[in-house]
Every structure is written in structure tokens, then in C-alpha cells.
Amino acid sequence: DIQMTQSPASLSASLGDRVTITCRASQSISTYLNWYQQKPGKAPKVLIYDASSLHSGVPSRFSGGGSGTDFTLTISSLQPEDFATYYCQQSYKTPYAFGQGTNLEIK
Amino acid sequence: QLQLQESGPGLVKPSETLSLTCSVSGGTISSPTHYWNWIRQAPGKGLEWIGSIYYRGATNYNPSLKSRVTMSLDTSKNQFSLRLTSMTAADTAVYYCATSTTMIFYYWGQGAPVTVSS
């Protein structure tokens, strides 16, 4: 099975900050990597798919990059609604694993 | 736009079987472009993909749960279902149904909390 490892597990940042979250796959997954945002008590929402494609309706301050085993999610200027938990997920092969999550908190 | 809604018991006894249903609106589960998935999240934990079912009934289960999982479609009701046998406290979680194309989970239900307790 492919293991997905995110770092950091938690992150404190201020409004307007630029933040980057990293996701590493245990083997190459090409660009079959997706990012989700989850707020407390809600279902996750897809932000980025195929490593760098912005899902419809997602603000352009979100961007994704990487290929192979190393990927990033960057938020260019944090807004109040961005404080949430972020998950990466590989869609390369079954079982379709998620990372353990990164909790983004207000500093 | 697709909408999904889970339904089922909130409480299951240890060793019993969990049955959940996901009702789909705004689209048909007979679509050849979508897969229908179950994903769960234990309290304070991350997301675990349980498995998926395709419109022709083909299934794909997470090996960690494969011996206990069955998924099925009911095209007459536009619903799909999950059965998970031999429930234990470790199966306590919020269970989500979600739809995907190429295993990108675009639409999710609101989640069904399930507690395993006697």
C-alpha cells in the first residue's frame, strides 16, 4: 500500500501569511495527488486535483505543486476562512490513502 | 449538482453489522462516469477510504476491511449501500459517502456518525 505523510501535523500562522504544507508518498504516484480542506463538523472539500489543478470555485490563493513522491499545497495570503485541516490523498492506485492531516490554526 | 445524503443507525452493538445507505440526487448512480465511495473518519483522526462501487456493480475494497465489507447499488431508488460486519469500538467513526471520477472525491454527504457500544 502507498503511505502518505504530511508535514507539519499542525501549523500556526497569521492572517496574510504565506504557508506551505508538504505531502510525501511512499512511492511515486506521478501527479495523482489531491488536496482537501475540512472544517470542524463538515465533510472535506476538494481544493486541488492532479497535483496542481484548481477545483472550480476555489480561490486562486491556493496552489499545488510537485510530482513523483513530493508535493506541496501553498496558500499565498491566509484569510480567516482558511483556518481548517488539510489532507492530501493519492488517486494513483487502490487503496486510495489520505495523509494524516495538517491542522492550520490562527497564531 | 450532485447531492448525497447518508442514513442509518447512529448506534451499533459490538459484533453486529452496520448498514448505511447513501441517497443520491441531481444525478444517477447508473452513470458510467462516476464511482460511489464510502470513507470514514474516527474521532479526532484522519480519513480512511473504505471502498467504491461502479455503476455495473463492480467493487473495490480497502484490503484492511475487505473481509467485512459489502457494497451494493439500488438503481430503482438511486441509492448505494454499505454493510460492515463484526463491528468493534475501533469502527466508531463518521461515515461519509462520496462520489468520484478517477478517484478524486468531488461530492460528499454530510456524514453519518456511528458509535459502537453495548
Contacts between the chains, C-beta under 8 A, distances in Angstrom:
chain1	res1	chain2	res2	distance
A	1	B	63	7.4
A	34	B	104	5.2
A	34	B	105	7.6
A	36	B	47	8.0
A	36	B	105	7.4
A	42	B	110	7.7
A	43	B	96	5.7
A	43	B	98	7.7
A	43	B	108	3.7
A	43	B	109	6.6
A	43	B	110	6.1
A	43	B	111	5.7
A	44	B	47	6.9
A	44	B	105	7.3
A	44	B	108	6.4
A	45	B	108	7.7
A	46	B	104	6.3
A	46	B	105	6.4
A	46	B	106	5.8
A	49	B	104	4.6
A	50	B	104	7.7
A	55	B	106	7.7
A	87	B	46	6.6
A	87	B	47	5.9
A	89	B	47	7.5
A	89	B	105	7.4
A	91	B	100	8.0
A	91	B	102	6.2
A	91	B	103	3.8
A	91	B	104	5.7
A	94	B	60	5.5
A	94	B	62	7.6
A	95	B	49	5.8
A	95	B	62	4.3
A	95	B	63	6.4
A	95	B	64	7.3
A	96	B	49	4.6
A	96	B	103	5.1
A	97	B	49	6.9
A	98	B	46	5.6
A	98	B	47	4.2
A	98	B	48	7.3
A	98	B	49	7.2
A	99	B	46	7.1
A	100	B	46	4.7
A	101	B	46	5.0
A	101	B	47	7.9
